[in-house]
């Protein structure tokens, strides 16, 4: 009997035998050479399950680890990103910073396997055109940047994320401030005037917030800018599909660098910040101070997922820039160099306008 894991990994074209790749536009495996659509059914995988966080932090079972297939893992010496490749298709440069310094990455234990992923839906051709329009809209960018064929280096990458669920009961106490106004007298121009002065009456207040956090996201990447990722979120976790290597065919997968323990701590910090705002919204009155919250977390679960990103990394004037597109929704965020000459022109224009305004005021 053939190995079922190997059968899942290989997706040959039924016409020419080449490796079929996931086509976001057609939502099918398609041969990149002859265009034949593979008959592989990606809907046959099992259900998506939430894993118990407490049990996982103690010891995750071996069946939840590994990639299900043979993979080669390399780390970039420059940006420290870790990429997971088909052994036969290892890139010569880091897809995240462009560095050629890639070395084999040795793990202490097998990685936690993704339970689910969000497939690519936005085609590469659409992304290339979107990036061209984005560059044209950046007036401060150097003119030479807009003429370079940067879109030729767009790559599809699956980025690791952790998501966390938790039921929280959060008692809070604070001082609620209620505004009231008093009338006071003052002298102006030798005459007595009156005005209303706002005062605050402070009273103790307390309450309880009960809230369920569903799929609180924590990026597991070091290869993609966290700030850019936050700009292209959300990744629609309600549209996740069970993990299947067919979706990965033709794309790069980044190995998570934020381990489960650190991700769980980060998610709880995010939840606590949101709980503070939820508690603050319950405080009566007009203002508050000395808000204290005491959250208790229960029913904590997690998922390790992969999300799709179209990534463009380029170097300009010896500095590395990234531009990313959410491969599912099409939301885009990017970095780009600013022309010092154009910035100087804007500053000069502002100075001239200020001088004109001051001269007009003086003549008036």
Secondary structure in CASP SS format (residue, H / E / C, confidence):
PFRMAT SS
TARGET T0000
AUTHOR 0000-0000-0000
METHOD secondary structure of the structure
MODEL  1
X C 1.00
X C 1.00
X C 1.00
X H 1.00
X H 1.00
X H 1.00
X H 1.00
X H 1.00
X H 1.00
X C 1.00
X C 1.00
X E 1.00
X C 1.00
X C 1.00
X C 1.00
X C 1.00
X C 1.00
X C 1.00
X E 1.00
X E 1.00
X E 1.00
X E 1.00
X E 1.00
X C 1.00
X C 1.00
X C 1.00
X C 1.00
X E 1.00
X E 1.00
X E 1.00
X E 1.00
X C 1.00
X C 1.00
X C 1.00
X C 1.00
X C 1.00
X E 1.00
X C 1.00
X C 1.00
X C 1.00
X C 1.00
X C 1.00
X C 1.00
X C 1.00
X C 1.00
X C 1.00
X C 1.00
X C 1.00
X C 1.00
X C 1.00
X E 1.00
X E 1.00
X H 1.00
X H 1.00
X H 1.00
X H 1.00
X H 1.00
X H 1.00
X C 1.00
X C 1.00
X C 1.00
X H 1.00
X H 1.00
X H 1.00
X E 1.00
X C 1.00
X C 1.00
X C 1.00
X C 1.00
X C 1.00
X C 1.00
X E 1.00
X E 1.00
X E 1.00
X E 1.00
X E 1.00
X C 1.00
X C 1.00
X C 1.00
X C 1.00
X C 1.00
X E 1.00
X E 1.00
X E 1.00
X E 1.00
X C 1.00
X H 1.00
X H 1.00
X H 1.00
X C 1.00
X C 1.00
X C 1.00
X C 1.00
X C 1.00
X C 1.00
X C 1.00
X C 1.00
X C 1.00
X C 1.00
X C 1.00
X C 1.00
X E 1.00
X E 1.00
X E 1.00
X C 1.00
X C 1.00
X C 1.00
X C 1.00
X C 1.00
X C 1.00
X C 1.00
X E 1.00
X C 1.00
X C 1.00
X C 1.00
X E 1.00
X E 1.00
X C 1.00
X C 1.00
X C 1.00
X C 1.00
X C 1.00
X C 1.00
X H 1.00
X H 1.00
X H 1.00
X H 1.00
X H 1.00
X H 1.00
X H 1.00
X H 1.00
X H 1.00
X H 1.00
X H 1.00
X H 1.00
X H 1.00
X C 1.00
X C 1.00
X C 1.00
X C 1.00
X C 1.00
X C 1.00
X H 1.00
X H 1.00
X H 1.00
X H 1.00
X H 1.00
X C 1.00
X C 1.00
X H 1.00
X H 1.00
X H 1.00
X H 1.00
X C 1.00
X E 1.00
X E 1.00
X E 1.00
X E 1.00
X E 1.00
X E 1.00
X E 1.00
X E 1.00
X E 1.00
X E 1.00
X E 1.00
X E 1.00
X E 1.00
X E 1.00
X E 1.00
X E 1.00
X E 1.00
X E 1.00
X E 1.00
X E 1.00
X E 1.00
X E 1.00
X E 1.00
X E 1.00
X E 1.00
X E 1.00
X E 1.00
X E 1.00
X E 1.00
X E 1.00
X E 1.00
X E 1.00
X E 1.00
X E 1.00
X C 1.00
X C 1.00
X E 1.00
X E 1.00
X E 1.00
X E 1.00
X E 1.00
X E 1.00
X E 1.00
X E 1.00
X E 1.00
X E 1.00
X E 1.00
X E 1.00
X E 1.00
X E 1.00
X E 1.00
X E 1.00
X E 1.00
X E 1.00
X E 1.00
X E 1.00
X E 1.00
X E 1.00
X E 1.00
X E 1.00
X E 1.00
X E 1.00
X E 1.00
X E 1.00
X E 1.00
X C 1.00
X C 1.00
X C 1.00
X C 1.00
X C 1.00
X C 1.00
X H 1.00
X H 1.00
X H 1.00
X H 1.00
X H 1.00
X H 1.00
X H 1.00
X C 1.00
X C 1.00
X C 1.00
X C 1.00
X H 1.00
X H 1.00
X H 1.00
X C 1.00
X E 1.00
X E 1.00
X C 1.00
X C 1.00
X H 1.00
X H 1.00
X H 1.00
X H 1.00
X C 1.00
X C 1.00
X C 1.00
X E 1.00
X E 1.00
X E 1.00
X C 1.00
X C 1.00
X C 1.00
X C 1.00
X C 1.00
X H 1.00
X H 1.00
X H 1.00
X H 1.00
X H 1.00
X H 1.00
X H 1.00
X H 1.00
X H 1.00
X H 1.00
X H 1.00
X H 1.00
X H 1.00
X H 1.00
X H 1.00
X H 1.00
X H 1.00
X H 1.00
X H 1.00
X H 1.00
X H 1.00
X H 1.00
X H 1.00
X C 1.00
X C 1.00
X C 1.00
X C 1.00
X E 1.00
X E 1.00
X E 1.00
X E 1.00
X E 1.00
X E 1.00
X E 1.00
X E 1.00
X E 1.00
X E 1.00
X E 1.00
X E 1.00
X E 1.00
X E 1.00
X E 1.00
X E 1.00
X E 1.00
X E 1.00
X E 1.00
X E 1.00
X E 1.00
X E 1.00
X E 1.00
X E 1.00
X E 1.00
X E 1.00
X E 1.00
X E 1.00
X E 1.00
X E 1.00
X C 1.00
X C 1.00
X E 1.00
X E 1.00
X E 1.00
X E 1.00
X E 1.00
X E 1.00
X E 1.00
X E 1.00
X C 1.00
X C 1.00
X C 1.00
X C 1.00
X C 1.00
X E 1.00
X E 1.00
X E 1.00
X C 1.00
X C 1.00
X C 1.00
X C 1.00
X C 1.00
X H 1.00
X H 1.00
X H 1.00
X H 1.00
X H 1.00
X H 1.00
X H 1.00
X H 1.00
X H 1.00
X H 1.00
X H 1.00
X H 1.00
X H 1.00
X H 1.00
X H 1.00
X H 1.00
X H 1.00
X H 1.00
X H 1.00
X H 1.00
X H 1.00
X H 1.00
X H 1.00
X H 1.00
X C 1.00
END
